[in-house]
Amino acid sequence: MGQVSLVEVSKRFTLRIDGEVQEVNALDRVSFTVDDGEIVALIGPSGCGKTTALRIAMGLEAATAGSVKVDGREVTGCGYDRGMVFQHAELLPWLSALENVMFGLEMKGLRGAPLRETAMQYIELVGLKDSSNRRPHQLSGGMQQRVGIARALAIDPKVLLMDEPFGALDAQTRESMQEELLQIHGRTGKTILFVTHDLDEAVLLADRVVVMQRGIVQETIAVPLPRPRGDLGAIRGSSEFAETRYHIWRALHVAPGASH
């Protein structure tokens, strides 16, 4: 199982602005659930709280109020039931692709022959068998992100948390990585919570899209596209894609908290 639930999560930051101490509400009673095996996209303008919600779900930040639960167990910090993929792969530059994946497994306590075998299994899963001995500077941006995904998946988390992992890539590589992620999801069935700014990406990848504005959930929108989603070009040309994309666009362009 791999259900993750945010329940009435709020987050306040204390900042000094123009010499005055002020409290800023990054999240205000945010609630949503990602069901086992589901992909849910978080989308919204910069500063709306998407990444803060993701970091709280990972255990990198503590909520001011509310709770996050994975399969009913409250999150109190980082754990191996969750894996994180960042916008930049954050690979260790002195290690090869394979060794970067092995590093995460070593932190989990794996040793000996199973360590290398397991790491190679996930390197192969993301299509990098022939590049396993290359160091990060010898890999393209897309390949580095594949290593980051392999590293997160190798610890066998229940939930994969992804913070705009394709945001820094060129358009062609981004489309390739979207297809890659759908294939990986099809093979592993992992629960995925995915932060993005891109409307097309949200519709192409997700089962549901959570639209956020100014720290609140504006609307949750179901994506009526069946899985598997093999031909993304055909999906982009479908009426279901266009209608869902417009629905999300409209939710992003109304006043926070207003109905439409």
C-alpha positions in Angstrom: 0.0 0.0 0.0 1.1 3.6 -0.6 -1.6 6.1 0.4 -0.5 9.5 1.5 -2.9 12.0 3.1 -2.5 15.6 4.1 -5.1 16.5 6.8 -5.7 20.2 7.6 -2.0 21.0 7.1 -1.0 24.6 7.8 2.5 26.1 7.7 3.5 29.6 8.9 6.9 31.1 8.4 8.2 34.0 10.5 10.0 36.5 8.2 11.7 39.9 8.7 10.3 42.2 6.0 11.5 45.8 5.9 12.8 45.5 9.4 9.5 44.2 10.8 8.8 40.6 11.9 5.8 39.2 10.0 4.1 35.8 9.9 3.4 34.4 6.4 0.9 31.7 5.8 2.4 29.3 3.3 -0.3 26.7 3.7 -3.8 27.1 5.2 -5.6 23.9 6.2 -4.6 22.0 3.1 -6.2 18.6 2.8 -6.0 16.0 0.0 -5.2 12.3 -0.4 -3.2 10.4 -3.0 -4.5 6.9 -3.2 -2.4 3.8 -3.6 -0.9 3.6 -7.1 -2.3 7.0 -8.1 -0.4 10.0 -9.7 -1.6 13.3 -8.3 -0.2 16.6 -9.7 0.0 19.7 -7.6 -0.2 22.8 -9.7 -0.4 26.5 -9.0 1.5 29.8 -9.4 4.9 30.4 -7.7 4.6 30.9 -4.0 1.3 29.1 -3.7 2.7 26.4 -1.3 3.2 23.4 -3.7 6.8 22.7 -2.7 6.1 23.4 0.9 3.4 20.8 0.9 5.7 18.3 -0.7 8.5 19.0 1.7 6.2 18.5 4.6 5.0 15.2 3.1 8.6 14.1 2.8 9.4 15.2 6.4 11.9 17.9 5.4 9.6 20.5 7.0 7.3 20.3 10.0 3.7 21.5 9.7 2.6 24.3 12.0 -0.7 22.4 12.3 -2.4 19.4 10.8 -0.8 16.1 9.9 0.6 14.0 7.0 -0.1 10.2 7.1 1.3 7.4 4.9 -1.0 4.4 5.1 -2.4 5.8 8.3 0.9 6.3 10.0 1.8 9.9 10.9 4.9 11.4 9.3 7.3 12.8 11.9 10.4 13.1 9.7 12.1 11.6 6.7 11.7 7.8 6.2 12.3 5.1 3.7 8.5 4.8 3.0 9.0 8.0 0.9 11.4 8.8 -1.9 12.1 12.4 -3.2 13.1 13.5 -6.7 14.2 17.2 -6.8 14.1 19.7 -9.7 17.9 19.2 -10.0 19.1 15.7 -9.6 21.5 16.6 -6.7 23.9 13.8 -7.6 27.2 13.3 -5.9 29.7 14.4 -8.6 32.5 12.1 -7.6 30.4 9.0 -7.9 29.2 7.2 -11.1 25.5 6.9 -11.9 25.5 3.4 -10.5 27.3 4.4 -7.3 24.9 7.3 -6.8 22.1 4.8 -6.7 24.1 2.4 -4.5 24.7 5.3 -2.0 21.0 5.6 -1.2 20.8 1.8 -0.7 23.9 1.9 1.6 22.2 4.5 3.7 19.3 2.0 4.1 21.8 -0.7 5.2 22.2 -2.8 2.1 25.6 -4.4 1.7 27.5 -6.9 -0.4 26.4 -8.3 -3.8 22.7 -7.4 -3.3 23.8 -3.8 -3.1 25.2 -3.6 -6.6 22.6 -5.9 -8.1 19.7 -3.9 -6.7 21.3 -0.6 -7.9 21.8 -2.0 -11.4 18.2 -3.2 -11.5 17.0 0.4 -11.1 19.6 1.8 -13.4 18.3 -0.6 -16.1 14.7 0.4 -15.2 15.4 4.0 -16.2 17.3 2.9 -19.3 20.9 3.8 -18.3 22.6 0.4 -18.3 25.2 1.5 -20.9 25.9 4.7 -18.9 26.1 3.2 -15.4 29.8 4.0 -15.0 29.6 7.6 -16.1 29.9 10.5 -13.6 27.2 13.2 -13.5 29.2 15.7 -15.6 29.3 13.1 -18.4 25.5 12.8 -18.4 22.8 15.0 -20.0 20.3 16.7 -17.8 17.7 14.1 -18.7 20.0 11.3 -17.9 20.9 12.9 -14.5 17.2 13.1 -13.7 16.9 9.4 -14.6 19.6 8.6 -12.1 17.7 10.7 -9.5 14.6 8.7 -10.1 16.5 5.4 -10.0 18.0 6.5 -6.6 14.6 7.4 -5.2 13.0 4.2 -6.5 15.8 1.9 -5.4 14.9 2.2 -1.7 11.5 0.8 -2.6 9.4 3.7 -1.1 5.6 3.5 -0.9 5.3 7.0 -2.2 7.4 8.9 -4.7 7.5 12.7 -4.2 8.6 14.7 -7.2 9.3 18.5 -7.1 9.2 19.8 -10.7 11.8 17.2 -11.8 11.5 18.1 -15.5 11.3 21.8 -15.0 14.9 22.6 -15.9 14.9 20.4 -19.1 14.5 21.5 -22.7 11.1 20.8 -24.2 12.1 17.7 -26.2 13.9 16.1 -23.2 11.0 16.9 -21.0 8.5 15.1 -23.2 10.8 12.1 -23.3 11.0 12.1 -19.5 7.2 12.3 -19.2 6.9 9.2 -21.3 9.7 7.5 -19.2 7.8 8.3 -16.0 4.6 6.9 -17.3 6.4 3.7 -18.3 8.1 3.4 -14.9 4.7 4.0 -13.2 3.2 1.3 -15.3 5.9 -1.2 -14.3 6.1 -0.3 -10.6 2.7 0.9 -9.7 4.2 3.5 -7.3 2.1 6.2 -5.7 3.3 9.5 -7.0 2.8 13.1 -5.8 4.1 15.4 -8.5 4.6 19.2 -8.4 4.6 21.1 -11.7 3.9 24.5 -13.2 3.0 23.0 -16.6 -0.7 22.4 -17.4 0.0 20.0 -20.2 2.3 17.9 -18.0 -0.3 17.8 -15.2 -3.0 16.5 -17.6 -0.7 14.0 -19.3 0.7 12.4 -16.2 -1.9 12.7 -13.4 -5.1 10.9 -12.4 -6.1 14.0 -10.5 -4.8 17.5 -10.4 -4.9 19.6 -7.2 -5.0 23.3 -8.0 -3.4 25.5 -5.4 -3.6 29.2 -4.8 -2.1 31.3 -2.0 -1.7 28.3 0.3 -5.1 26.8 -0.2 -6.6 24.0 -2.3 -8.6 25.8 -5.0 -10.0 22.7 -6.6 -9.3 19.1 -7.3 -9.9 18.0 -10.9 -10.1 14.4 -12.1 -8.3 13.6 -15.4 -10.6 11.4 -17.6 -7.8 9.7 -19.5 -7.4 5.9 -19.3 -4.2 4.2 -18.5 -1.8 3.2 -20.0 -1.2 6.5 -21.7 1.1 5.3 -24.5 0.7 7.9 -27.3 1.1 11.3 -25.7 0.8 13.0 -29.1 -2.6 11.5 -29.6 -3.7 12.3 -26.1 -2.7 16.0 -26.6 -5.1 16.1 -29.6 -8.0 14.6 -27.8 -11.1 16.6 -26.6 -10.7 15.1 -23.1 -7.2 16.6 -22.9 -8.3 20.0 -24.1 -11.3 20.1 -21.8 -9.4 19.1 -18.7 -6.6 21.5 -19.5 -9.1 24.4 -19.8 -10.8 23.3 -16.6 -7.4 23.6 -14.8 -6.5 26.9 -16.5 -9.9 28.3 -15.4 -9.3 27.2 -11.8 -5.9 29.0 -11.8 -7.5 32.2 -13.0 -10.2 32.8 -10.4 -9.8 34.5 -7.1 -8.4 32.2 -4.4 -11.2 30.5 -2.5 -13.8 31.6 -5.0 -16.1 29.1 -6.8 -16.5 29.2 -10.6 
